[in-house]
């Protein structure tokens, strides 16, 4: 098993390190795509994707949830595929 050399607590730091040639890392498209377009990063495994993980949202009390978070939770429930 590979052991990471950088702690995974800052994806921006990991992206910057990879862009300087430190190694490879699984980066979110939101972070990597601009650097890929500018040729600062290259995609080395184009067919590989990280496994899907469940997203859990807790709703302690339907009466206590204000409108915006409720709209966001409802959006997630309809926009994301269910397992």
N, C-alpha and C positions, 0 to 999 in steps of 0.2 A: 504494500500500500504506500502511495506517495504521501509525504508529509509536507504541508505548506511551509514556506519559509517566511511568509509575511502573515501577520494575524489578519483574519478576515473581517475585521471590524470597520474598515474603511475601503469601500469599493473604489472610491476616487483615487486613493493612494495605490491600490493594487493596479488600477488601470494605468496610472502614471508610470508605475514601475515596469509594467509590461511594455508600455510604449518606448521605454528607454532600453529595452532588450534584456530585462532580467529573466524572463521566462514566459510561460503561457498561463492563462487563467480563464475560467468560465466567467464571462462578463455579461451583464444584461445588455440587450440591444440598445436600450435607451442611453447607456453610457458608451458603448463601443461603436455604434454606427457612425457617429460623426468622425471618429478617428479612423475608422475603416475607409470612409469616403475620402478623407484627406491623406490616405496612405501612411498614417502613423501606426496603424495596426493592420494585421492581416488575419483573416479567418483561417485557422489551420484544420479544423474538423467541421466542414460545412453541414454535414448530415447529422452531427451529434447534437442532442438537446438534453438539457438537464431534466431529470424526472419531475413530473408534476407533483406538487405537494398540496395538501388540503389547506384551505384558508378558512379559519374559524372566526366568526364575529359574535361577540356576546352581547346580549340585550338584557341587562339586569331587570329592567322593568319597562314595559312598553309605555307607561305613563310618564316616565322620567326622561325619555329620549326626546331631545329637541329636534326640530324639523330638519335641519341640514344633515346631521348624521343619519337620521332615518332615511332620507332620500338617497344618501350614499349607500347605505346597507341594501336598500331596495334595488338600486342600480346594480350592485355587485351580484345580487341574487339572480337577476335576469341576464346580466352580461357575461358572467363566467359560467363555463360548463360545469355541470355537477358530476360528481364521481359516481 
